[in-house]
Amino acid sequence: MVAVALLAAGRGTRMKSSLPKVLHPLGGRSLIERVLDSVSNLPIDRRLIVVGFAADQVKIALAQEPDLEFVEQTEQLGTGHAVQQLLPPLQGYDGDVLVLNGDVPLLRPETLEKLVKTHQEANNEATLLTAHFPDPTGYGRVFCDANNRIKEIVEHRDCTEAQRQNSRINAGVYCFRWSSLAQILPTLSNDNDQQEYYLTDVVRFMQVVQAVDVEDHQEILGVNDRLQLAATYDILQTRIKENWMRAGVTLVDPASITIDSEVVLEPDVIIEPQTHLRGRSHIRSGCRIGPSSLIEDSELGENVTVSFSVISDSTVQAGSRVGPYAHLRGQAQVGAGCRIGNFVELKKAQLGNRTNVAHLSYLGDAQIGAQVNVGAGTITANYDGYQKHQTIIGDRTKTGSNSILVAPLTVGSDVTIAAGSTITEDVPDNTLAIARSRQTNKSGWKLKSASS
């Protein structure tokens, strides 16, 4: 049995934010969600979150996570004090406890699997994740024997010059035999400069403690300020983009592209420079996205092209073209083989197959049929100042340039709307609709001069 204890009570003052540090976003997921993701492959029977500062915000943010147990740490007096709060909820627990920090988001599941497996197979009382750091300045050093049994942990400020040559540091990730740890926790002392209770102190009271080195030291990087958050994001992006390129996706300029971790890309997708993919977007084979486009929580069918455009919370079916400078939002649904062109905005609009909205149009709260041609400057006037109303347009209908369709409105199939018309009444099938003032020409007229 393995219980996960995730420490998330700190204020994170160096972030200079009203948002708890563990809730800051990183590639589409919060820091703490990423830590929870890292244990997804382990046979976990309990997940405990130690909360303190802004505890209610953390609880609300994790409300969709199943079977979490929240433990309050009313005072933040160090890592040892945080783990002491687990004594009541884990009373009588007869398993191992994996202790993680909510601000260390880059741990790979395989790393934690290795840590727990080593701990259990060696029957250790404690197993610590360690790393050989290029510059270990400021970190506590871990000293081991030839079998990686830990002899001592020395804080940087207490190390001799010779000890500081040791590059193995404590990653702050632990797997404990709970029955052993529970006996030691009440004896911890805060007799130190910080007057805090350090979890590393328990190691001195345990007989069998082993170190497990992480292969990639970047995994253990924590986030304490915005600079570290940005550095962590760069590392995460490198992982994500390398993974997709190996899977058959072309990134034309990887350095200028960002991709959230929950985005799904299929082989033979091409992502142009300055393009950003967010949320739970799914982009199918043959698509070409960008340059300079944003796709967020949207689904694109095969062979869709998007250039210089924004698509949010929408669906575009196979073979359609979007952009340049188009904006699809609010659950817009574009059928197959459509053309959504220059400076077109769709909001909560459904378009049938092979419908074209080529330029300078706004379609909001609209249901558009198949093979419709929407002329330049067509607008669905969907808002009366109080409520939104729907416009329905049938198949094969054509709207002339600068048409205004005042909702609620139903326009039938095979209708032609004359250019410059303002349509306020329903139009039946097979109809030419003209709604504009008759042109009047005044022969021989000219503007009078100011002197006359």
C-alpha positions as CSV (number, residue, x, y, z in Angstrom):
1,M,0.0,0.0,0.0
2,V,1.2,3.5,-0.8
3,A,-0.3,6.8,0.3
4,V,0.7,10.1,-1.3
5,A,1.2,13.1,0.9
6,L,1.4,16.3,-1.1
7,L,2.7,19.4,0.7
8,A,0.8,22.5,-0.5
9,A,0.5,24.7,2.5
10,G,3.1,27.4,1.8
11,R,2.3,31.0,1.0
12,G,4.8,31.4,-1.9
13,T,5.6,35.0,-1.1
14,R,8.2,35.3,-3.8
15,M,5.6,34.8,-6.4
16,K,4.1,38.1,-5.3
17,S,0.6,36.9,-6.1
18,S,-2.8,36.6,-4.4
19,L,-3.0,33.2,-6.1
20,P,-1.5,30.3,-4.0
21,K,1.8,29.2,-5.6
22,V,0.7,25.7,-6.2
23,L,-2.2,27.0,-8.4
24,H,-0.1,28.9,-10.8
25,P,-0.6,27.5,-14.4
26,L,2.1,25.6,-16.2
27,G,1.4,24.5,-19.7
28,G,-2.4,24.1,-19.2
29,R,-2.3,22.5,-15.8
30,S,-1.6,24.0,-12.3
31,L,1.6,23.1,-10.5
32,I,-0.2,20.9,-8.1
33,E,-2.2,19.1,-10.8
34,R,1.1,18.3,-12.5
35,V,2.4,16.8,-9.3
36,L,-0.8,14.7,-8.9
37,D,-0.3,13.6,-12.6
38,S,3.2,12.3,-11.7
39,V,1.8,9.6,-9.4
40,S,-0.9,8.4,-11.9
41,N,1.0,5.1,-12.6
42,L,1.4,4.1,-9.0
43,P,-0.9,1.8,-7.0
44,I,-2.1,4.6,-4.7
45,D,-4.7,3.9,-2.1
46,R,-4.9,7.3,-0.5
47,R,-4.0,10.9,-1.6
48,L,-3.6,13.5,1.1
49,I,-3.1,17.2,0.4
50,V,-1.6,19.3,3.2
51,V,-3.1,22.8,2.8
52,G,-2.6,26.0,4.7
53,F,-2.4,29.4,3.0
54,A,-5.6,30.0,0.9
55,A,-6.7,26.5,1.6
56,D,-10.2,27.1,0.3
57,Q,-8.8,28.2,-3.1
58,V,-6.8,25.0,-3.4
59,K,-9.7,22.8,-2.4
60,I,-12.0,24.5,-5.0
61,A,-9.3,24.2,-7.7
62,L,-9.0,20.5,-7.0
63,A,-12.7,19.8,-6.6
64,Q,-12.8,17.6,-9.8
65,E,-10.0,15.4,-8.5
66,P,-11.5,12.2,-7.0
67,D,-10.8,10.9,-3.5
68,L,-8.6,13.7,-2.2
69,E,-8.2,14.1,1.6
70,F,-7.3,17.6,2.7
71,V,-5.3,18.1,5.9
72,E,-5.0,21.5,7.5
73,Q,-1.6,23.0,8.5
74,T,-2.7,26.1,10.3
75,E,0.9,27.3,10.9
76,Q,3.7,26.8,8.3
77,L,6.6,25.7,10.5
78,G,8.6,23.6,8.0
79,T,8.3,20.3,6.1
80,G,8.6,18.2,9.3
81,H,5.7,20.1,10.8
82,A,3.7,19.6,7.6
83,V,4.1,15.9,7.7
84,Q,3.3,15.8,11.4
85,Q,-0.2,16.9,10.4
86,L,-0.6,13.4,8.8
87,L,-0.4,11.6,12.2
88,P,-4.2,11.8,12.9
89,P,-5.5,10.9,9.4
90,L,-2.9,8.1,9.0
91,Q,-3.2,6.6,12.5
92,G,-3.0,2.8,12.1
93,Y,-2.0,3.0,8.5
94,D,0.2,0.1,7.6
95,G,1.9,1.1,4.3
96,D,4.4,3.4,2.7
97,V,4.0,7.2,2.4
98,L,5.3,9.0,-0.7
99,V,6.0,12.7,0.3
100,L,5.9,15.2,-2.6
101,N,6.0,19.0,-2.8
102,G,3.2,20.9,-4.7
103,D,5.7,23.2,-6.4
104,V,7.9,20.5,-8.0
105,P,6.0,19.9,-11.2
106,L,8.5,18.2,-13.6
107,L,8.8,14.8,-11.9
108,R,8.2,12.0,-14.4
109,P,5.9,9.1,-13.4
110,E,8.8,6.6,-14.2
111,T,11.0,8.3,-11.7
112,L,8.5,7.9,-8.9
113,E,7.8,4.3,-9.9
114,K,11.5,3.6,-9.6
115,L,11.7,5.3,-6.2
116,V,8.8,3.4,-4.7
117,K,10.0,0.1,-6.3
118,T,13.5,0.5,-4.8
119,H,12.1,1.4,-1.4
120,Q,9.8,-1.6,-1.3
121,E,12.2,-4.2,-2.7
122,A,15.0,-3.2,-0.4
123,N,12.6,-3.0,2.6
124,N,14.0,0.5,3.4
125,E,12.7,2.6,6.3
126,A,13.2,5.6,4.0
127,T,14.2,6.2,0.4
128,L,15.2,9.7,-0.8
129,L,15.2,11.0,-4.3
130,T,18.6,12.6,-5.0
131,A,20.3,14.3,-7.9
132,H,23.7,15.3,-9.0
133,F,23.3,19.0,-9.6
134,P,25.7,21.0,-11.9
135,D,25.7,23.8,-9.3
136,P,24.6,22.5,-5.9
137,T,25.2,25.8,-4.1
138,G,22.5,26.4,-1.5
139,Y,21.3,22.8,-1.4
140,G,21.8,20.2,1.3
141,R,24.3,17.5,0.4
142,V,23.6,13.8,0.7
143,F,26.5,11.5,1.6
144,C,26.2,7.8,0.8
145,D,28.2,4.6,0.9
146,A,29.0,2.4,-2.0
147,N,25.5,0.9,-1.9
148,N,23.8,4.3,-1.9
149,R,22.9,3.9,1.8
150,I,22.7,7.4,3.2
151,K,25.2,8.2,5.9
152,E,24.3,11.8,6.5
153,I,22.6,14.9,5.1
154,V,24.4,18.2,5.6
155,E,22.9,21.6,4.9
156,H,25.0,23.8,2.5
157,R,25.9,26.4,5.2
158,D,27.2,23.6,7.5
159,C,29.3,21.9,4.9
160,T,33.1,22.0,4.9
161,E,34.8,23.0,1.7
162,A,35.6,19.4,1.0
163,Q,31.9,18.4,1.5
164,R,30.8,21.1,-0.8
165,Q,32.5,19.3,-3.7
166,N,29.8,16.6,-3.4
167,S,27.2,17.4,-6.0
168,R,24.5,15.0,-4.8
169,I,21.6,16.9,-3.3
170,N,18.4,16.1,-1.6
171,A,15.4,16.5,-4.0
172,G,12.9,16.8,-1.2
173,V,11.0,13.7,-2.4
174,Y,10.7,10.8,0.1
175,C,9.2,7.4,0.4
176,F,8.8,6.3,4.1
177,R,7.7,3.3,5.9
178,W,4.9,5.0,7.8
179,S,5.1,2.9,10.9
180,S,8.7,4.0,11.4
181,L,8.1,7.6,10.5
182,A,5.1,7.9,12.7
183,Q,7.2,7.1,15.8
184,I,9.9,9.6,15.0
185,L,7.7,12.6,13.9
186,P,6.6,13.6,17.4
187,T,10.3,13.8,18.5
188,L,11.4,16.4,15.9
189,S,12.9,19.6,17.3
190,N,12.9,23.1,15.9
191,D,16.2,24.1,17.5
192,N,17.7,25.7,14.4
193,D,18.1,29.2,12.9
194,Q,14.7,29.1,11.2
195,Q,12.9,27.6,14.2
196,E,11.3,25.1,11.8
197,Y,10.8,21.3,11.9
198,Y,12.8,19.7,9.1
199,L,11.7,16.4,7.6
200,T,15.3,15.5,6.8
201,D,16.0,15.2,10.5
202,V,14.1,12.0,10.7
203,V,16.8,10.2,8.6
204,R,19.2,10.3,11.6
205,F,16.8,8.1,13.6
206,M,16.3,5.5,10.9
207,Q,18.4,2.4,10.3
208,V,18.0,1.7,6.6
209,V,17.8,4.8,4.4
210,Q,18.8,4.7,0.7
211,A,19.3,7.3,-2.0
212,V,17.9,6.9,-5.6
213,D,19.5,9.3,-8.1
214,V,17.2,10.8,-10.7
215,E,18.7,10.6,-14.2
216,D,17.6,14.1,-15.3
217,H,18.3,16.6,-12.6
218,Q,15.8,19.1,-14.2
219,E,13.0,16.9,-12.9
220,I,13.5,18.1,-9.3
221,L,13.5,21.8,-10.0
222,G,11.0,23.7,-7.8
223,V,9.1,26.9,-8.4
224,N,9.6,29.7,-6.0
225,D,9.2,32.8,-8.1
226,R,8.2,33.9,-11.6
227,L,11.7,33.4,-13.0
228,Q,11.7,29.8,-12.0
229,L,8.2,29.3,-13.3
230,A,9.3,30.5,-16.7
231,A,12.4,28.3,-16.6
232,T,10.2,25.3,-15.7
233,Y,7.9,26.1,-18.5
234,D,10.8,26.1,-21.0
235,I,11.8,22.6,-19.8
236,L,8.2,21.4,-20.1
237,Q,7.8,22.8,-23.6
238,T,11.0,21.1,-24.7
239,R,9.7,17.8,-23.5
240,I,6.3,18.2,-25.2
241,K,7.7,19.4,-28.5
242,E,10.4,16.8,-28.7
243,N,7.7,14.1,-28.1
244,W,5.4,15.4,-30.9
245,M,8.3,15.8,-33.4
246,R,9.3,12.2,-32.7
247,A,5.6,11.2,-33.3
248,G,5.5,12.6,-36.8
249,V,4.5,16.3,-36.3
250,T,6.4,19.1,-38.0
251,L,7.2,22.2,-36.0
252,V,8.6,24.7,-38.4
253,D,10.2,26.9,-35.7
254,P,9.9,25.0,-32.3
255,A,11.3,27.9,-30.3
256,S,8.4,30.2,-31.3
257,I,5.7,27.6,-30.8
258,T,4.0,26.6,-27.5
259,I,1.9,23.5,-26.9
260,D,-0.1,22.6,-23.7
261,S,0.4,19.1,-22.4
262,E,-3.2,18.0,-23.0
263,V,-3.2,18.9,-26.7
264,V,-3.4,15.9,-29.1
265,L,-1.7,16.0,-32.5
266,E,-1.8,13.4,-35.2
267,P,1.0,12.5,-37.6
268,D,1.6,14.9,-40.6
269,V,0.4,17.9,-38.8
270,I,2.4,21.0,-39.6
271,I,2.7,23.8,-37.0
272,E,4.0,27.1,-38.4
273,P,5.9,29.7,-36.4
274,Q,4.3,31.8,-33.6
275,T,1.5,29.4,-33.1
276,H,0.1,28.4,-29.7
277,L,-2.0,25.3,-28.9
278,R,-3.9,25.4,-25.7
279,G,-6.2,23.3,-23.5
280,R,-7.7,20.0,-24.7
281,S,-7.3,20.7,-28.4
282,H,-7.2,17.8,-30.9
283,I,-5.7,18.5,-34.3
284,R,-6.0,15.7,-36.9
285,S,-3.6,14.5,-39.6
286,G,-2.8,16.7,-42.5
287,C,-3.7,20.0,-40.8
288,R,-1.5,23.0,-41.3
289,I,-1.8,25.5,-38.4
290,G,-0.3,29.0,-38.5
291,P,1.7,31.1,-38.8
292,S,0.6,33.2,-35.8
293,S,-2.5,31.3,-34.8
294,L,-4.1,30.4,-31.4
295,I,-6.1,27.1,-31.1
296,E,-7.7,26.6,-27.7
297,D,-10.0,23.8,-26.5
298,S,-10.9,23.1,-30.1
299,E,-11.1,20.1,-32.5
300,L,-9.9,20.3,-36.1
301,G,-10.6,17.6,-38.6
302,E,-8.2,16.2,-41.2
303,N,-6.5,18.6,-43.7
304,V,-7.8,21.8,-42.1
305,T,-5.7,25.0,-42.7
306,V,-5.6,27.9,-40.3
307,S,-3.5,31.1,-40.7
308,F,-3.2,34.2,-38.6
309,S,-6.4,33.2,-36.7
310,V,-7.9,32.4,-33.3
311,I,-10.1,29.3,-32.7
312,S,-11.5,28.8,-29.2
313,D,-13.9,26.2,-27.9
314,S,-15.0,25.3,-31.5
315,T,-14.9,22.6,-34.1
316,V,-13.8,22.7,-37.7
317,Q,-14.4,19.7,-39.9
318,A,-12.2,18.1,-42.6
319,G,-10.8,20.2,-45.5
320,S,-12.0,23.6,-44.3
321,R,-9.8,26.7,-44.5
322,V,-9.8,29.4,-41.8
323,G,-8.2,32.8,-42.0
324,P,-6.3,34.9,-42.3
325,Y,-7.5,37.0,-39.4
326,A,-10.6,35.0,-38.5
327,H,-12.0,34.4,-35.0
328,L,-14.1,31.4,-34.1
329,R,-15.4,31.2,-30.5
330,G,-18.2,30.1,-28.3
331,Q,-18.8,26.6,-29.6
332,A,-18.7,27.6,-33.3
333,Q,-19.1,24.5,-35.5
334,V,-17.8,24.6,-39.1
335,G,-18.7,21.8,-41.5
336,A,-16.4,20.1,-44.0
337,G,-15.0,22.0,-47.0
338,C,-15.9,25.4,-45.7
339,R,-14.0,28.7,-46.2
340,I,-13.9,31.1,-43.3
341,G,-11.9,34.1,-44.6
342,N,-10.5,37.5,-43.8
343,F,-11.8,39.3,-40.7
344,V,-14.7,36.9,-40.1
345,E,-16.0,36.2,-36.6
346,L,-18.2,33.2,-35.7
347,K,-19.8,33.0,-32.3
348,K,-22.0,30.1,-31.4
349,A,-22.6,29.6,-35.1
350,Q,-23.2,26.3,-36.9
351,L,-22.2,26.1,-40.6
352,G,-23.1,23.2,-42.9
353,N,-20.7,21.6,-45.4
354,R,-19.2,23.7,-48.2
355,T,-20.4,27.0,-46.8
356,N,-18.3,30.1,-47.5
357,V,-18.0,33.2,-45.3
358,A,-15.2,34.8,-47.2
359,H,-14.6,38.2,-45.6
360,L,-15.7,40.9,-43.2
361,S,-18.7,39.2,-41.6
362,Y,-20.1,38.5,-38.1
363,L,-22.3,35.5,-37.6
364,G,-23.5,35.1,-34.0
365,D,-26.1,32.6,-32.7
366,A,-26.6,31.4,-36.2
367,Q,-27.5,28.1,-37.8
368,I,-26.3,28.1,-41.4
369,G,-27.1,25.4,-43.9
370,A,-24.8,23.7,-46.5
371,Q,-23.4,25.4,-49.6
372,V,-24.4,28.8,-48.4
373,N,-22.5,31.8,-49.6
374,V,-22.3,34.6,-47.1
375,G,-21.4,37.9,-48.8
376,A,-18.9,40.4,-47.5
377,G,-20.1,42.5,-44.6
378,T,-23.0,40.2,-43.7
379,I,-24.0,40.6,-40.1
380,T,-26.5,38.7,-37.9
381,A,-27.8,41.3,-35.5
382,N,-28.4,38.8,-32.7
383,Y,-28.7,41.1,-29.6
384,D,-31.6,43.3,-28.9
385,G,-30.1,44.9,-25.8
386,Y,-31.5,42.4,-23.5
387,Q,-31.3,38.9,-25.0
388,K,-29.5,37.0,-27.8
389,H,-31.6,35.6,-30.7
390,Q,-31.0,33.0,-33.4
391,T,-30.8,33.4,-37.1
392,I,-31.5,30.3,-39.3
393,I,-30.4,30.1,-42.9
394,G,-31.3,27.2,-45.2
395,D,-29.1,25.4,-47.8
396,R,-27.7,27.1,-50.9
397,T,-28.8,30.6,-49.8
398,K,-26.8,33.6,-50.8
399,T,-26.5,36.9,-48.9
400,G,-25.4,40.0,-50.7
401,S,-22.7,42.3,-49.5
402,N,-23.6,44.4,-46.4
403,S,-26.6,42.4,-45.5
404,I,-28.0,42.7,-42.0
405,L,-30.1,39.9,-40.7
406,V,-32.0,41.0,-37.6
407,A,-32.8,38.1,-35.3
408,P,-34.9,36.2,-34.5
409,L,-35.1,35.3,-38.2
410,T,-35.5,32.3,-40.4
411,V,-34.3,32.5,-44.0
412,G,-35.2,29.5,-46.2
413,S,-33.2,27.4,-48.7
414,D,-32.2,28.7,-52.2
415,V,-32.9,32.3,-51.1
416,T,-31.0,35.3,-52.5
417,I,-30.7,38.4,-50.4
418,A,-30.0,41.5,-52.3
419,A,-26.9,43.5,-51.4
420,G,-27.4,46.2,-48.7
421,S,-30.6,44.7,-47.4
422,T,-31.7,44.8,-43.8
423,I,-33.9,41.7,-43.3
424,T,-36.3,41.8,-40.4
425,E,-39.0,39.3,-41.5
426,D,-38.7,35.6,-42.3
427,V,-38.0,34.7,-45.9
428,P,-39.5,31.6,-47.5
429,D,-37.6,29.1,-49.8
430,N,-36.8,30.1,-53.4
431,T,-37.2,33.8,-52.8
432,L,-35.3,37.0,-53.7
433,A,-35.4,39.3,-50.7
434,I,-34.8,43.0,-51.1
435,A,-35.0,45.3,-48.1
436,R,-33.5,48.7,-48.9
437,S,-34.6,52.2,-49.8
438,R,-35.2,52.9,-53.5
439,Q,-32.3,55.0,-55.0
440,T,-33.2,58.5,-56.0
441,N,-31.0,60.6,-58.4
442,K,-31.4,64.4,-58.4
443,S,-30.2,65.6,-61.8
444,G,-28.3,68.9,-61.9
445,W,-27.9,69.1,-58.2
446,K,-24.7,70.4,-56.5
447,L,-23.8,71.5,-53.0
448,K,-24.2,75.2,-52.5
449,S,-21.1,77.1,-51.8
450,A,-20.7,78.9,-48.4
451,S,-20.6,82.3,-50.1
452,S,-23.9,81.9,-51.9
